[in-house]
Amino acid sequence: MRNLKLFFAVSLTALSLIRVDAQSPAAKTSPEKSKAQKYIETVAANNILRGSTFGVFAVTEGGRTIASWNPGQRQVPASTMKLITTGAAMHKLGPDFKFTTRLGYIGEIKDGTLDGDLYIVGGGDPTIASKDSIALRRDVLFAQWKGFLDKAGIKKINGRVIGDGRYFDGPIERDSWQFQDIGTAYGTGGDGLCFYENAIDMKVTPGPAVGSAVPVVVSFPSLPWMKYQFYCKTGKAGTGDQLYMFTSEFAPYAEVRGTFAIDRNAKTEEFSNKFGAYTCAHFFAEYLRSKGVEVVGGVADVRMGRIRGNLSSLDPGPFAAKVDDLKMIGMSYSPSLKKIVRETLLKSDNFYAETLYRILGRRLHHSASADSCASALSDVLRSIGAAPDGIRIDDGSGLSRISYISPEYFVKFLSVMMDSPVFEDFIETLGQPGGRHYESRLKGEPEAIKSRVHLKSGSMGGVRCFSGYIEPSEGSKSDAIVFSIMANNFTTSISKIDPIIDRIITLLAADN
């Protein structure tokens, strides 16, 4: 990566020139069409893109339009939505912000025994027990939590270990998400306390013949309260992986349906765990028992303000203790927001992105409900000069198909982020062609081009988008480019769309 600090320190004074009003042609149009523009006009009419919704907007720092094709056309952004969520979160909370998790109890401690319940009070940390490299290992985190008990003199718990995710109120996922997506790890959702990003790993292997059952083995985490049914068959060669889990937070039951092609290799499938807080309590209680701390009352979680000890019971259970009434004994911290944002963008992690969306609602409007999160994000966007007028944002991850954003708005948002005091940190969280998770982007292009591109991709069925920045080559700082390329409603494969998008990015980079 080039010396971004030096580059942006020099060019920040001119960045306001790049601001684009979605309702007016503020950007200056080049008198001669750029190579990128000519290419876009050609490919927009070819068989690959014909009939699709296709938009491009690219503007220099100085306000010159390099490429424009349906710039105001609102489209489904897919995971490029994460640029807006993460940028807003970093601007509002700061790159050094950390989520907290607290341990507290209700009752009395006498002679080393807690006569009451131990609460794990979530504060939204999405990295608890995550396999992500930025997260504390589960045993290290649990040892830290046990240290809080040791310091408080707790050697036995007569009550329960309760996972408390009340910090994030409201449903754990968006009701606009496709049912098929909700059972996958990328659509898991969660409240204020999670475990392993609320995912379940299952090893799947094709059966011996087409039509035979697909062997499925739960690997981690083992959830003894869950009942699984596997209605999945071995598919014909070339049909790929079409396995989906169907589940909900309402009962400990799940079905895996679909097909897994006979020519596929065995793989670990990541499905959704709707009981993150309960799972966290379960595994911490098991850890305590392994260290000689008896937990007499078992485990529970908090749902709708009540303690739920039996996930199968329709009895709502007794009311949980108020958080303010708990006697807190310790607090652990997540990695920094900057580290979380980098993983969110590079891995396109929906779970992390939704957590950032919900923490904005919780911090700004004291609620993580859908309406509060939407209002909080809108407030931040307005405060930085990117009012979300004329677009629709339905979630924080881009998994929703009823979010509609234009290339013009992406350019507007990304340009005003350049004025944010966190911009230097923000741009370092974006991916680069040839780098981690973007190894195949701009393949074959010279490093002199790839090293100047910072971007985020987004994809789902019929959707492929890229937005980001292109640093200028040496000696032309005023020509930094902000760009957005969006394609929706195409019926061909992404493998045919990507070369077109790569070519557009390459031509844009060659312009400066």
DOVEX-401576 format. One record per residue (C-alpha): residue number from 1; residue in one letter; x, z, y. Coordinates in steps of 0.02 Angstrom, whole numbers, padded with zeros to 5 digits. Example, Ala and Ser with C-alpha at 12.3 -4.5 7.8 and 13.67 -1.06 7.14 Angstrom:
DOVEX-401576
[node 1 A [00615 00390 -00225]]
[node 2 S [00684 00357 -00053]]
This chain:
DOVEX-401576
[node 1 M [00000 00000 00000]]
[node 2 R [00065 -00043 00173]]
[node 3 N [00094 00082 00312]]
[node 4 L [-00089 00102 00357]]
[node 5 K [-00057 00249 00470]]
[node 6 L [00055 00146 00582]]
[node 7 F [-00059 -00006 00578]]
[node 8 F [-00218 00086 00623]]
[node 9 A [-00134 00196 00752]]
[node 10 V [-00087 00036 00844]]
[node 11 S [-00253 -00052 00825]]
[node 12 L [-00382 00087 00850]]
[node 13 T [-00399 00050 01036]]
[node 14 A [-00474 -00120 01002]]
[node 15 L [-00589 -00073 00858]]
[node 16 S [-00745 -00056 00963]]
[node 17 L [-00740 -00245 00986]]
[node 18 I [-00785 -00270 00804]]
[node 19 R [-00951 -00178 00815]]
[node 20 V [-01091 -00297 00772]]
[node 21 D [-01272 -00270 00819]]
[node 22 A [-01380 -00329 00674]]
[node 23 Q [-01509 -00389 00799]]
[node 24 S [-01396 -00489 00915]]
[node 25 P [-01253 -00615 00898]]
[node 26 A [-01122 -00500 00974]]
[node 27 A [-00980 -00577 00876]]
[node 28 K [-00893 -00730 00947]]
[node 29 T [-00905 -00884 00838]]
[node 30 S [-00748 -00985 00804]]
[node 31 P [-00764 -01162 00876]]
[node 32 E [-00698 -01236 00716]]
[node 33 K [-00760 -01190 00544]]
[node 34 S [-00639 -01086 00443]]
[node 35 K [-00588 -01138 00268]]
[node 36 A [-00690 -00991 00203]]
[node 37 Q [-00844 -01052 00296]]
[node 38 K [-00826 -01230 00229]]
[node 39 Y [-00805 -01164 00052]]
[node 40 I [-00957 -01050 00067]]
[node 41 E [-01066 -01193 00127]]
[node 42 T [-01011 -01297 -00021]]
[node 43 V [-01035 -01167 -00158]]
[node 44 A [-01201 -01104 -00088]]
[node 45 A [-01280 -01267 -00143]]
[node 46 N [-01201 -01280 -00315]]
[node 47 N [-01288 -01248 -00480]]
[node 48 I [-01216 -01074 -00500]]
[node 49 L [-01290 -01004 -00339]]
[node 50 R [-01438 -01121 -00312]]
[node 51 G [-01599 -01019 -00310]]
[node 52 S [-01508 -00853 -00289]]
[node 53 T [-01499 -00745 -00134]]
[node 54 F [-01324 -00764 -00063]]
[node 55 G [-01252 -00690 00096]]
[node 56 V [-01081 -00675 00177]]
[node 57 F [-01021 -00600 00338]]
[node 58 A [-00839 -00580 00393]]
[node 59 V [-00782 -00532 00567]]
[node 60 T [-00612 -00498 00642]]
[node 61 E [-00566 -00343 00738]]
[node 62 G [-00571 -00446 00896]]
[node 63 G [-00750 -00497 00864]]
[node 64 R [-00722 -00674 00798]]
[node 65 T [-00839 -00729 00658]]
[node 66 I [-00737 -00801 00515]]
[node 67 A [-00881 -00832 00396]]
[node 68 S [-01069 -00814 00406]]
[node 69 W [-01203 -00863 00281]]
[node 70 N [-01373 -00775 00281]]
[node 71 P [-01288 -00621 00359]]
[node 72 G [-01451 -00532 00398]]
[node 73 Q [-01530 -00561 00227]]
[node 74 R [-01567 -00391 00149]]
[node 75 Q [-01512 -00377 -00033]]
[node 76 V [-01491 -00249 -00171]]
[node 77 P [-01316 -00179 -00141]]
[node 78 A [-01284 -00102 -00313]]
[node 79 S [-01127 00007 -00307]]
[node 80 T [-01067 -00054 -00138]]
[node 81 M [-01196 00073 -00078]]
[node 82 K [-01062 00202 -00121]]
[node 83 L [-00960 00143 00028]]
[node 84 I [-01096 00208 00144]]
[node 85 T [-01124 00370 00048]]
[node 86 T [-00941 00415 00034]]
[node 87 G [-00897 00362 00210]]
[node 88 A [-01038 00465 00284]]
[node 89 A [-00992 00616 00177]]
[node 90 M [-00808 00608 00226]]
[node 91 H [-00851 00586 00410]]
[node 92 K [-00972 00733 00412]]
[node 93 L [-00888 00855 00293]]
[node 94 G [-00705 00806 00311]]
[node 95 P [-00582 00749 00177]]
[node 96 D [-00530 00928 00136]]
[node 97 F [-00707 00991 00100]]
[node 98 K [-00727 01076 -00070]]
[node 99 F [-00880 01120 -00172]]
[node 100 T [-00894 01300 -00232]]
[node 101 T [-00959 01385 -00389]]
[node 102 R [-00993 01571 -00386]]
[node 103 L [-01012 01702 -00522]]
[node 104 G [-01127 01848 -00490]]
[node 105 Y [-01234 01972 -00584]]
[node 106 I [-01395 02069 -00574]]
[node 107 G [-01399 02244 -00649]]
[node 108 E [-01267 02378 -00667]]
[node 109 I [-01094 02390 -00743]]
[node 110 K [-01059 02548 -00838]]
[node 111 D [-00915 02586 -00957]]
[node 112 G [-00869 02401 -00963]]
[node 113 T [-01044 02341 -01005]]
[node 114 L [-01152 02238 -00889]]
[node 115 D [-01331 02295 -00915]]
[node 116 G [-01405 02137 -00840]]
[node 117 D [-01378 01951 -00824]]
[node 118 L [-01225 01853 -00771]]
[node 119 Y [-01263 01702 -00661]]
[node 120 I [-01157 01547 -00639]]
[node 121 V [-01216 01493 -00467]]
[node 122 G [-01183 01309 -00442]]
[node 123 G [-01140 01239 -00272]]
[node 124 G [-01144 01056 -00321]]
[node 125 D [-00967 01037 -00392]]
[node 126 P [-00980 00876 -00495]]
[node 127 T [-00812 00900 -00580]]
[node 128 I [-00849 01054 -00688]]
[node 129 A [-00779 01020 -00863]]
[node 130 S [-00762 00836 -00817]]
[node 131 K [-00636 00730 -00913]]
[node 132 D [-00585 00657 -00746]]
[node 133 S [-00401 00680 -00708]]
[node 134 I [-00437 00765 -00541]]
[node 135 A [-00539 00905 -00623]]
[node 136 L [-00475 01071 -00686]]
[node 137 R [-00471 01075 -00875]]
[node 138 R [-00620 01167 -00946]]
[node 139 D [-00514 01304 -01026]]
[node 140 V [-00420 01331 -00863]]
[node 141 L [-00581 01343 -00762]]
[node 142 F [-00663 01459 -00888]]
[node 143 A [-00508 01569 -00890]]
[node 144 Q [-00524 01582 -00701]]
[node 145 W [-00707 01631 -00718]]
[node 146 K [-00667 01759 -00853]]
[node 147 G [-00537 01830 -00734]]
[node 148 F [-00680 01869 -00614]]
[node 149 L [-00765 01969 -00753]]
[node 150 D [-00603 02059 -00795]]
[node 151 K [-00580 02109 -00614]]
[node 152 A [-00760 02173 -00608]]
[node 153 G [-00732 02272 -00768]]
[node 154 I [-00857 02174 -00875]]
[node 155 K [-00811 02176 -01059]]
[node 156 K [-00986 02155 -01130]]
[node 157 I [-01146 02074 -01066]]
[node 158 N [-01307 02153 -01127]]
[node 159 G [-01407 02015 -01044]]
[node 160 R [-01387 01828 -01032]]
[node 161 V [-01268 01702 -00958]]
[node 162 I [-01379 01600 -00842]]
[node 163 G [-01336 01429 -00773]]
[node 164 D [-01409 01420 -00598]]
[node 165 G [-01423 01248 -00520]]
[node 166 R [-01549 01293 -00384]]
[node 167 Y [-01431 01241 -00245]]
[node 168 F [-01496 01064 -00268]]
[node 169 D [-01685 01067 -00268]]
[node 170 G [-01798 00923 -00317]]
[node 171 P [-01793 00807 -00469]]
[node 172 I [-01622 00780 -00547]]
[node 173 E [-01633 00591 -00532]]
[node 174 R [-01725 00464 -00425]]
[node 175 D [-01895 00412 -00490]]
[node 176 S [-01857 00235 -00433]]
[node 177 W [-01716 00216 -00560]]
[node 178 Q [-01755 00112 -00713]]
[node 179 F [-01805 00214 -00864]]
[node 180 Q [-01676 00120 -00965]]
[node 181 D [-01539 00178 -00846]]
[node 182 I [-01591 00361 -00840]]
[node 183 G [-01536 00393 -01020]]
[node 184 T [-01360 00325 -00992]]
[node 185 A [-01216 00425 -00921]]
[node 186 Y [-01218 00317 -00764]]
[node 187 G [-01398 00371 -00731]]
[node 188 T [-01393 00551 -00785]]
[node 189 G [-01430 00643 -00622]]
[node 190 G [-01409 00830 -00601]]
[node 191 D [-01444 00985 -00500]]
[node 192 G [-01323 01109 -00421]]
[node 193 L [-01232 01154 -00583]]
[node 194 C [-01168 01024 -00704]]
[node 195 F [-01056 01011 -00857]]
[node 196 Y [-00950 00861 -00911]]
[node 197 E [-01037 00757 -00777]]
[node 198 N [-01196 00789 -00878]]
[node 199 A [-01142 00662 -01007]]
[node 200 I [-01146 00661 -01198]]
[node 201 D [-01018 00561 -01296]]
[node 202 M [-01079 00482 -01458]]
[node 203 K [-00974 00375 -01574]]
[node 204 V [-01067 00220 -01631]]
[node 205 T [-01016 00097 -01767]]
[node 206 P [-01104 -00061 -01825]]
[node 207 G [-01188 -00049 -01993]]
[node 208 P [-01137 -00152 -02146]]
[node 209 A [-01266 -00289 -02115]]
[node 210 V [-01379 -00358 -01979]]
[node 211 G [-01535 -00251 -01972]]
[node 212 S [-01453 -00098 -02050]]
[node 213 A [-01449 00069 -01960]]
[node 214 V [-01312 00102 -01833]]
[node 215 P [-01216 00260 -01880]]
[node 216 V [-01212 00377 -01729]]
[node 217 V [-01111 00537 -01720]]
[node 218 V [-01121 00660 -01574]]
[node 219 S [-00942 00701 -01525]]
[node 220 F [-00949 00803 -01364]]
[node 221 P [-01030 00908 -01303]]
[node 222 S [-01124 00972 -01454]]
[node 223 L [-01295 01031 -01395]]
[node 224 P [-01375 01135 -01533]]
[node 225 W [-01544 01140 -01445]]
[node 226 M [-01562 00951 -01440]]
[node 227 K [-01658 00849 -01568]]
[node 228 Y [-01605 00667 -01583]]
[node 229 Q [-01690 00520 -01664]]
[node 230 F [-01591 00360 -01692]]
[node 231 Y [-01698 00203 -01694]]
[node 232 C [-01552 00083 -01675]]
[node 233 K [-01508 -00066 -01782]]
[node 234 T [-01358 -00177 -01809]]
[node 235 G [-01382 -00337 -01710]]
[node 236 K [-01322 -00514 -01738]]
[node 237 A [-01146 -00564 -01691]]
[node 238 G [-01129 -00600 -01506]]
[node 239 T [-01278 -00492 -01451]]
[node 240 G [-01164 -00354 -01385]]
[node 241 D [-01206 -00173 -01350]]
[node 242 Q [-01391 -00148 -01315]]
[node 243 L [-01404 00037 -01354]]
[node 244 Y [-01501 00151 -01236]]
[node 245 M [-01553 00331 -01243]]
[node 246 F [-01726 00384 -01187]]
[node 247 T [-01739 00566 -01135]]
[node 248 S [-01795 00683 -00995]]
[node 249 E [-01773 00859 -00928]]
[node 250 F [-01945 00909 -00992]]
[node 251 A [-01901 00934 -01175]]
[node 252 P [-01742 00944 -01281]]
[node 253 Y [-01778 00780 -01368]]
[node 254 A [-01698 00608 -01358]]
[node 255 E [-01711 00440 -01442]]
[node 256 V [-01573 00311 -01454]]
[node 257 R [-01648 00137 -01468]]
[node 258 G [-01585 -00041 -01469]]
[node 259 T [-01453 -00142 -01559]]
[node 260 F [-01265 -00142 -01580]]
[node 261 A [-01190 -00309 -01633]]
[node 262 I [-01109 -00321 -01804]]
[node 263 D [-00951 -00397 -01728]]
[node 264 R [-00923 -00251 -01609]]
[node 265 N [-00788 -00121 -01638]]
[node 266 A [-00833 00062 -01651]]
[node 267 K [-00843 00140 -01479]]
[node 268 T [-00890 00299 -01387]]
[node 269 E [-01057 00278 -01302]]
[node 270 E [-01091 00388 -01151]]
[node 271 F [-01269 00448 -01140]]
[node 272 S [-01360 00571 -01027]]
[node 273 N [-01378 00760 -01041]]
[node 274 K [-01525 00823 -00939]]
[node 275 F [-01479 01006 -00962]]
[node 276 G [-01315 01022 -00867]]
[node 277 A [-01338 01201 -00806]]
[node 278 Y [-01394 01261 -00977]]
[node 279 T [-01246 01172 -01058]]
[node 280 C [-01125 01253 -00937]]
[node 281 A [-01195 01425 -00976]]
[node 282 H [-01187 01390 -01163]]
[node 283 F [-01005 01337 -01164]]
[node 284 F [-00949 01477 -01050]]
[node 285 A [-01039 01605 -01160]]
[node 286 E [-00951 01531 -01311]]
[node 287 Y [-00785 01544 -01219]]
[node 288 L [-00819 01727 -01177]]
[node 289 R [-00861 01766 -01358]]
[node 290 S [-00699 01683 -01413]]
[node 291 K [-00607 01802 -01295]]
[node 292 G [-00695 01957 -01361]]
[node 293 V [-00832 01971 -01229]]
[node 294 E [-00999 01993 -01317]]
[node 295 V [-01151 01908 -01242]]
[node 296 V [-01302 01994 -01316]]
[node 297 G [-01444 01901 -01232]]
[node 298 G [-01389 01721 -01260]]
[node 299 V [-01399 01588 -01126]]
[node 300 A [-01527 01519 -01005]]
[node 301 D [-01546 01412 -00851]]
[node 302 V [-01655 01416 -00695]]
[node 303 R [-01792 01287 -00671]]
[node 304 M [-01922 01293 -00533]]
[node 305 G [-01860 01468 -00491]]
[node 306 R [-01890 01538 -00666]]
[node 307 I [-01772 01585 -00806]]
[node 308 R [-01786 01467 -00952]]
[node 309 G [-01708 01540 -01109]]
[node 310 N [-01797 01427 -01233]]
[node 311 L [-01796 01244 -01184]]
[node 312 S [-01937 01206 -01308]]
[node 313 S [-02054 01337 -01238]]
[node 314 L [-02194 01293 -01119]]
[node 315 D [-02189 01471 -01053]]
[node 316 P [-02108 01459 -00879]]
[node 317 G [-02022 01627 -00904]]
[node 318 P [-01988 01766 -00779]]
[node 319 F [-01931 01732 -00602]]
[node 320 A [-01743 01722 -00579]]
[node 321 A [-01654 01843 -00464]]
[node 322 K [-01634 01784 -00286]]
[node 323 V [-01459 01722 -00255]]
[node 324 D [-01443 01840 -00106]]
[node 325 D [-01479 01987 -00222]]
[node 326 L [-01337 01946 -00341]]
[node 327 K [-01175 02044 -00334]]
[node 328 M [-01044 01907 -00323]]
[node 329 I [-00880 01933 -00414]]
[node 330 G [-00787 01771 -00386]]
[node 331 M [-00786 01592 -00326]]
[node 332 S [-00701 01434 -00390]]
[node 333 Y [-00672 01273 -00296]]
[node 334 S [-00683 01088 -00333]]
[node 335 P [-00547 00961 -00294]]
[node 336 S [-00547 00900 -00114]]
[node 337 L [-00682 00781 -00055]]
[node 338 K [-00551 00646 -00029]]
[node 339 K [-00501 00654 -00212]]
[node 340 I [-00683 00651 -00266]]
[node 341 V [-00721 00503 -00153]]
[node 342 R [-00573 00406 -00221]]
[node 343 E [-00635 00430 -00399]]
[node 344 T [-00813 00391 -00344]]
[node 345 L [-00761 00223 -00273]]
[node 346 L [-00629 00172 -00400]]
[node 347 K [-00733 00216 -00553]]
[node 348 S [-00898 00177 -00466]]
[node 349 D [-00955 00349 -00523]]
[node 350 N [-01142 00364 -00495]]
[node 351 F [-01145 00550 -00535]]
[node 352 Y [-01015 00590 -00403]]
[node 353 A [-01100 00476 -00276]]
[node 354 E [-01270 00558 -00301]]
[node 355 T [-01189 00728 -00280]]
[node 356 L [-01117 00675 -00112]]
[node 357 Y [-01287 00608 -00060]]
[node 358 R [-01370 00772 -00108]]
[node 359 I [-01240 00883 -00025]]
[node 360 L [-01275 00796 00140]]
[node 361 G [-01460 00838 00122]]
[node 362 R [-01422 01017 00073]]
[node 363 R [-01297 01047 00214]]
[node 364 L [-01391 00958 00352]]
[node 365 H [-01573 00991 00305]]
[node 366 H [-01560 01140 00184]]
[node 367 S [-01634 01036 00043]]
[node 368 A [-01571 00910 -00083]]
[node 369 S [-01740 00829 -00106]]
[node 370 A [-01750 00640 -00090]]
[node 371 D [-01828 00643 00083]]
[node 372 S [-01701 00769 00149]]
[node 373 C [-01553 00670 00081]]
[node 374 A [-01618 00508 00157]]
[node 375 S [-01644 00593 00325]]
[node 376 A [-01473 00675 00321]]
[node 377 L [-01384 00511 00282]]
[node 378 S [-01482 00424 00419]]
[node 379 D [-01431 00561 00541]]
[node 380 V [-01247 00538 00502]]
[node 381 L [-01258 00349 00514]]
[node 382 R [-01344 00359 00684]]
[node 383 S [-01213 00481 00745]]
[node 384 I [-01071 00359 00711]]
[node 385 G [-01160 00209 00786]]
[node 386 A [-01226 00128 00626]]
[node 387 A [-01411 00170 00636]]
[node 388 P [-01492 00109 00473]]
[node 389 D [-01626 00011 00564]]
[node 390 G [-01695 -00138 00470]]
[node 391 I [-01623 -00086 00301]]
[node 392 R [-01681 00028 00161]]
[node 393 I [-01577 00159 00073]]
[node 394 D [-01658 00239 -00080]]
[node 395 D [-01514 00334 -00162]]
[node 396 G [-01330 00372 -00144]]
[node 397 S [-01258 00274 -00289]]
[node 398 G [-01341 00104 -00279]]
[node 399 L [-01426 00123 -00447]]
[node 400 S [-01595 00098 -00364]]
[node 401 R [-01663 -00078 -00355]]
[node 402 I [-01768 -00041 -00201]]
[node 403 S [-01622 -00014 -00081]]
[node 404 Y [-01601 -00165 00032]]
[node 405 I [-01446 -00189 00142]]
[node 406 S [-01379 -00345 00227]]
[node 407 P [-01200 -00408 00236]]
[node 408 E [-01215 -00388 00424]]
[node 409 Y [-01254 -00203 00407]]
[node 410 F [-01109 -00173 00288]]
[node 411 V [-00992 -00252 00415]]
[node 412 K [-01068 -00145 00552]]
[node 413 F [-01047 00015 00451]]
[node 414 L [-00871 -00023 00394]]
[node 415 S [-00818 -00069 00570]]
[node 416 V [-00883 00091 00649]]
[node 417 M [-00798 00191 00511]]
[node 418 M [-00635 00126 00584]]
[node 419 D [-00669 00236 00735]]
[node 420 S [-00697 00391 00628]]
[node 421 P [-00559 00521 00627]]
[node 422 V [-00563 00513 00436]]
[node 423 F [-00538 00324 00426]]
[node 424 E [-00356 00334 00372]]
[node 425 D [-00411 00442 00225]]
[node 426 F [-00565 00336 00191]]
[node 427 I [-00476 00170 00173]]
[node 428 E [-00351 00247 00053]]
[node 429 T [-00496 00285 -00066]]
[node 430 L [-00544 00101 -00084]]
[node 431 G [-00485 -00010 -00225]]
[node 432 Q [-00361 -00153 -00209]]
[node 433 P [-00346 -00315 -00308]]
[node 434 G [-00227 -00291 -00452]]
[node 435 G [-00240 -00102 -00439]]
[node 436 R [-00334 00027 -00539]]
[node 437 H [-00506 -00036 -00595]]
[node 438 Y [-00476 -00199 -00500]]
[node 439 E [-00342 -00273 -00611]]
[node 440 S [-00431 -00440 -00628]]
[node 441 R [-00474 -00466 -00445]]
[node 442 L [-00382 -00608 -00356]]
[node 443 K [-00284 -00638 -00515]]
[node 444 G [-00142 -00760 -00486]]
[node 445 E [-00143 -00737 -00298]]
[node 446 P [00017 -00680 -00211]]
[node 447 E [00047 -00496 -00180]]
[node 448 A [00057 -00535 00005]]
[node 449 I [-00131 -00566 00000]]
[node 450 K [-00186 -00438 -00130]]
[node 451 S [-00094 -00295 -00046]]
[node 452 R [-00194 -00321 00115]]
[node 453 V [-00367 -00312 00035]]
[node 454 H [-00464 -00148 00018]]
[node 455 L [-00634 -00164 -00063]]
[node 456 K [-00778 -00096 -00166]]
[node 457 S [-00876 -00194 -00294]]
[node 458 G [-01056 -00176 -00350]]
[node 459 S [-01147 -00252 -00497]]
[node 460 M [-01303 -00240 -00604]]
[node 461 G [-01412 -00371 -00686]]
[node 462 G [-01421 -00518 -00566]]
[node 463 V [-01322 -00426 -00431]]
[node 464 R [-01139 -00445 -00379]]
[node 465 C [-01070 -00383 -00213]]
[node 466 F [-00903 -00346 -00130]]
[node 467 S [-00871 -00267 00039]]
[node 468 G [-00715 -00202 00123]]
[node 469 Y [-00567 -00233 00238]]
[node 470 I [-00425 -00358 00248]]
[node 471 E [-00272 -00300 00341]]
[node 472 P [-00192 -00432 00454]]
[node 473 S [-00026 -00506 00411]]
[node 474 E [00122 -00447 00513]]
[node 475 G [00107 -00485 00698]]
[node 476 S [-00081 -00513 00705]]
[node 477 K [-00159 -00341 00711]]
[node 478 S [-00308 -00401 00813]]
[node 479 D [-00360 -00508 00664]]
[node 480 A [-00403 -00369 00542]]
[node 481 I [-00558 -00426 00447]]
[node 482 V [-00712 -00329 00393]]
[node 483 F [-00814 -00423 00263]]
[node 484 S [-00965 -00415 00148]]
[node 485 I [-01013 -00537 00011]]
[node 486 M [-01179 -00514 -00079]]
[node 487 A [-01262 -00613 -00218]]
[node 488 N [-01432 -00567 -00292]]
[node 489 N [-01556 -00644 -00412]]
[node 490 F [-01436 -00759 -00502]]
[node 491 T [-01466 -00797 -00685]]
[node 492 T [-01291 -00846 -00735]]
[node 493 S [-01156 -00725 -00794]]
[node 494 I [-01049 -00623 -00675]]
[node 495 S [-00897 -00712 -00748]]
[node 496 K [-00956 -00868 -00657]]
[node 497 I [-00994 -00777 -00494]]
[node 498 D [-00831 -00681 -00479]]
[node 499 P [-00715 -00833 -00459]]
[node 500 I [-00822 -00889 -00311]]
[node 501 I [-00812 -00718 -00229]]
[node 502 D [-00625 -00705 -00264]]
[node 503 R [-00599 -00874 -00182]]
[node 504 I [-00696 -00822 -00028]]
[node 505 I [-00592 -00663 -00011]]
[node 506 T [-00431 -00760 -00034]]
[node 507 L [-00479 -00886 00100]]
[node 508 L [-00528 -00746 00218]]
[node 509 A [-00360 -00661 00190]]
[node 510 A [-00269 -00825 00220]]
[node 511 D [-00354 -00838 00389]]
[node 512 N [-00258 -00690 00459]]
